[in-house]
Amino acid sequence: MARRAVEQELSRERILEAARHLFITKGYRAISMRSIGQHLGYSHGSLYYHFKEKAELFYAIVIEDFGYLSSCLNSVVNAPEMEEFTRTELLLLEFIRFGLDHPHQYEIMFMTRDEELLAYCRNEQGRCLELFASIVRGHLDQEGQHTEESLKSIPLSLFLSAHGFVSYYIQEKASFDEIRPAALAHVRILCENLHLPASRR
């Protein structure tokens, strides 16, 4: 197949989607550029137009998925005020929704134990946590009743609690819609126990 035809037919997005699926289902070390090409029905040489090596492909997946999660979290900042939920509650629900509606992506982003892969994820994890924390701190600052220490510890506690919730229900293969009542209860218990600003529900 001519190179121009390959460029048009085998898009970067298709490669990322296939590689993400294979990395999760078979493991990073078991997958090669050749096997990704075979999965797509192309020679592995056609992948090299977009990615020089498997590690570059994996990092591209990490960047794309964290970018999408960041846009989801930022949407909470720009959303109109609601009587039913506080901004922190909305943030937690959005994080949980992302994890359960995109379990393959979430596992790569936050649940891999492979040290080589963690090296690609840690910086993006840190940026994500800082974004999450900055949104929570913005909400807490409205009250003006929190110490400098609590402004550091509360966002991390909330993040880790949401992550634990997502990790558990990913193992159960549950979608967000299926466990939405449990997610709402979890989020409200967290916020109440940490004495966060309350919604007007």
C-alpha positions in Angstrom: 0.0 0.0 0.0 1.3 3.4 -0.9 2.5 5.5 2.0 0.0 8.3 1.3 -2.9 5.8 1.4 -1.6 4.4 4.7 -1.5 7.9 6.2 -5.1 8.5 5.1 -6.5 5.1 6.2 -4.6 4.2 9.3 -5.1 7.3 11.5 -3.2 8.1 14.7 -6.6 7.8 16.6 -7.1 4.2 15.4 -3.6 3.2 16.4 -4.1 4.7 19.9 -7.5 3.0 20.4 -6.1 -0.4 19.3 -2.9 -0.1 21.4 -4.8 1.0 24.5 -7.0 -2.1 24.2 -4.1 -4.4 23.7 -2.0 -2.9 26.5 -4.9 -3.5 28.9 -6.0 -6.9 27.8 -2.6 -8.5 27.1 -0.1 -6.4 29.0 2.4 -3.8 27.8 5.4 -6.2 27.6 3.5 -8.8 25.6 2.6 -6.3 22.9 4.8 -5.3 20.1 4.4 -2.8 17.2 4.1 -5.8 15.0 1.2 -7.2 17.0 -0.6 -3.9 17.1 -0.2 -3.7 13.3 -1.6 -7.2 12.9 -4.6 -6.3 15.2 -5.3 -3.4 12.8 -4.7 -5.4 9.7 -1.6 -3.5 8.6 2.1 -4.2 8.6 3.9 -2.8 11.6 5.9 -0.5 9.4 2.8 1.5 8.8 2.7 2.4 12.5 6.1 4.0 12.4 4.8 6.9 10.3 3.0 8.1 13.5 5.2 6.6 16.3 8.9 5.8 16.4 8.6 3.0 19.0 6.2 1.3 21.4 7.2 3.5 24.4 6.3 6.7 22.4 2.9 5.1 21.5 2.2 4.3 25.1 3.1 7.8 26.3 0.9 9.3 23.6 -2.0 7.3 25.1 -1.2 8.6 28.6 -1.1 12.2 27.4 -4.4 11.9 25.5 -6.2 10.2 28.4 -5.0 12.6 31.0 -5.8 15.5 28.7 -9.4 14.3 28.4 -9.7 13.8 32.2 -8.4 17.3 32.7 -11.0 18.7 30.4 -13.7 16.8 32.3 -12.5 18.2 35.6 -12.3 21.7 34.2 -15.8 21.5 33.0 -16.8 21.5 36.7 -15.1 24.9 37.2 -17.0 26.4 34.3 -20.4 24.8 35.1 -23.1 27.0 36.6 -23.8 26.8 40.3 -26.3 24.1 41.4 -28.5 23.9 44.5 -28.3 20.1 44.6 -24.5 19.8 44.6 -21.5 21.8 45.7 -18.6 22.2 43.3 -16.5 19.7 45.2 -19.2 17.1 45.1 -19.6 17.7 41.3 -15.8 17.3 40.9 -15.8 14.0 42.8 -18.7 12.7 40.8 -17.1 13.7 37.5 -13.8 11.9 38.5 -15.8 8.8 39.4 -17.8 9.0 36.2 -14.7 9.2 34.1 -13.1 6.2 35.8 -16.1 3.9 35.5 -17.1 5.0 32.0 -13.5 4.7 30.7 -12.1 1.7 32.8 -9.4 0.8 30.3 -8.0 4.3 30.2 -8.3 4.6 34.0 -6.4 1.4 34.6 -3.5 2.6 32.4 -3.5 6.1 34.1 -3.8 5.1 37.8 -3.7 1.4 38.4 -0.6 0.0 36.5 2.1 -1.4 38.7 4.7 -1.8 36.1 7.6 0.5 37.0 8.5 1.2 33.4 5.0 2.3 32.7 4.7 4.3 35.9 7.6 6.4 34.7 5.4 7.6 31.9 2.4 8.2 34.1 3.8 9.9 37.2 4.2 13.4 35.8 0.7 13.3 34.4 -0.7 11.9 37.6 0.9 14.8 39.5 -0.6 17.4 37.1 -4.0 15.8 37.4 -3.8 15.8 41.2 -2.8 19.4 41.3 -5.7 20.4 39.1 -8.1 18.4 41.3 -6.6 20.0 44.4 -6.8 23.5 43.0 -10.5 23.1 42.3 -11.1 21.8 45.8 -9.1 24.6 47.4 -11.0 27.2 45.3 -14.2 25.8 46.9 -12.8 25.7 50.4 -11.5 29.2 50.1 -15.0 30.5 49.8 -15.6 29.7 53.4 -12.3 31.0 54.7 -12.4 28.6 57.7 -9.6 26.2 56.7 -6.0 26.1 57.8 -3.1 26.0 55.4 -2.6 22.4 56.4 -6.2 21.4 55.7 -6.0 23.0 52.3 -3.2 20.6 51.5 -4.6 17.5 53.1 -8.3 17.6 52.2 -7.8 17.6 48.4 -5.5 14.5 48.7 -7.9 12.7 51.0 -10.8 13.3 48.6 -8.7 12.2 45.6 -7.6 9.0 47.3 -11.1 8.2 48.4 -12.5 8.7 44.9 -9.7 6.6 43.5 -10.5 3.8 45.9 -14.2 3.9 44.9 -13.4 3.8 41.2 -10.8 1.0 41.7 -13.3 -1.2 43.5 -16.1 -0.8 41.0 -13.8 -1.2 38.0 -13.2 -4.7 39.4 -16.9 -5.2 39.5 -17.2 -4.0 35.9 -19.9 -1.5 36.9 -20.8 1.5 34.8 -21.4 4.9 36.5 -25.1 4.8 35.7 -25.4 1.4 37.5 -23.8 2.6 40.7 -24.8 6.3 40.6 -26.7 6.1 44.0 -23.7 4.6 45.7 -21.4 7.2 44.2 -23.7 10.0 45.4 -23.8 8.5 48.9 -20.0 8.1 49.0 -19.4 11.6 47.8 -21.8 13.2 50.3 -20.4 11.2 53.2 -16.9 12.2 52.3 -17.8 15.9 52.2 -19.9 15.9 55.3 -17.2 14.1 57.3 -14.5 16.6 56.2 -16.9 19.5 57.0 -16.8 20.9 53.6 -19.2 23.7 52.4 -22.6 22.1 52.0 -25.0 22.2 49.1 -28.4 23.8 49.5 -30.3 20.5 48.9 
